[in-house]
Amino acid sequence: MTTSTLKYDEPSDTLYISFAPGEKATGIELNENLLLRVNKAERRAVGLTIFNYSILAQPTEAGLRSLPLTGLSGLSEEVRELALEILLRSPLKEVLAVSVYTPSMTERIPIASVTVDTREAA
């Protein structure tokens, strides 16, 4: 198994996380700040790109910032289920905390918080 790599690009404030460096993947835009890369055939994460990382990883006075995964709503049911399946298991669950916001009894909005700290990789 390949070791994960983290690369932070300070000028663009982007964190690139690769769980399988060099492997081709399909991109799934979770929202405007999170791009998940997956191997669809093997149903696993290949990488994650976090745009505006320094803002998203910085806790607020109330805790971690929550980001609605708005990109999931525009996906087919099959791809949406694949993305959620991958997000809820290793290695993604060590990088993003995923939960659901329920503004009403019938509405569920998947949300995520960035939990990876680039200082851990230094």
C-alpha positions in Angstrom: 0.0 0.0 0.0 1.3 3.5 -0.9 1.8 6.1 1.8 -0.4 9.1 1.7 1.2 12.5 0.8 0.2 16.0 1.7 1.3 19.0 -0.3 0.3 22.6 0.7 0.5 25.3 -1.9 0.6 28.6 0.1 0.1 31.1 -2.8 -3.2 29.4 -3.7 -4.0 28.2 -0.2 -4.7 24.7 -1.4 -4.0 21.4 0.3 -3.5 18.4 -1.9 -3.9 15.0 -0.2 -3.0 11.9 -2.2 -3.9 8.5 -0.8 -2.6 6.8 -4.0 0.1 9.1 -5.5 0.1 9.0 -9.3 -3.1 7.0 -9.7 -5.7 8.2 -12.2 -9.0 9.1 -10.7 -12.5 10.5 -11.2 -13.2 13.9 -9.6 -16.3 14.5 -7.6 -16.9 18.2 -6.6 -18.3 18.0 -3.1 -18.6 21.8 -3.0 -16.6 24.8 -4.2 -13.9 24.1 -1.7 -13.6 20.2 -1.7 -12.7 18.0 -4.7 -12.7 14.3 -4.0 -10.8 12.0 -6.3 -11.9 8.4 -6.4 -11.3 5.0 -8.1 -14.9 4.2 -9.0 -14.1 0.6 -9.9 -12.5 -0.1 -6.5 -14.8 2.2 -4.6 -12.0 4.0 -2.8 -10.5 7.4 -2.3 -7.5 8.4 -4.4 -7.2 11.9 -3.1 -8.8 15.1 -1.8 -8.1 18.7 -2.7 -9.0 21.4 -0.2 -9.2 25.0 -1.6 -9.1 27.9 0.9 -7.5 25.4 3.3 -6.2 27.9 5.9 -9.7 29.3 6.4 -11.5 26.0 6.5 -9.1 24.3 8.9 -9.1 27.2 11.4 -11.6 26.5 14.2 -14.2 29.1 15.1 -15.2 30.1 18.7 -17.9 27.5 18.4 -15.7 24.7 17.0 -14.9 23.4 13.5 -16.3 25.1 10.4 -19.0 23.1 8.7 -19.3 23.0 5.0 -22.5 21.8 3.2 -21.6 19.2 0.6 -23.8 21.0 -2.0 -22.1 19.2 -4.9 -23.7 15.9 -3.9 -27.2 17.1 -4.8 -26.4 17.4 -8.5 -25.0 13.9 -8.8 -26.7 10.7 -9.8 -27.9 8.6 -6.9 -25.2 6.0 -7.7 -22.3 8.5 -7.6 -23.8 10.3 -4.5 -24.0 7.0 -2.6 -20.4 6.1 -3.7 -19.1 9.5 -2.5 -20.8 9.2 0.9 -19.6 5.6 1.3 -16.0 6.7 0.6 -16.3 9.8 2.8 -17.4 7.8 5.8 -14.5 5.4 5.9 -10.7 5.5 6.1 -8.7 7.3 5.0 -11.2 10.1 4.4 -12.7 9.9 7.9 -9.3 11.0 9.3 -9.3 14.1 7.1 -13.0 15.2 7.1 -15.6 14.9 9.8 -18.9 14.2 7.9 -22.3 14.5 9.4 -25.8 15.7 8.5 -27.7 18.9 9.2 -31.4 18.4 9.4 -33.3 21.7 9.1 -36.6 19.8 9.0 -37.8 16.3 9.6 -37.7 15.6 5.8 -34.6 17.5 4.8 -31.0 16.2 5.3 -28.0 18.1 4.1 -24.6 16.4 4.3 -21.9 18.6 5.9 -18.2 18.2 6.5 -15.5 19.8 8.6 -11.8 19.7 7.8 -9.9 17.9 10.5 -6.4 17.5 8.9 -3.6 19.8 10.1 -0.7 20.3 7.8 1.6 20.8 10.9 1.1 17.1 11.6 2.7 16.3 8.3 5.7 18.6 8.9 
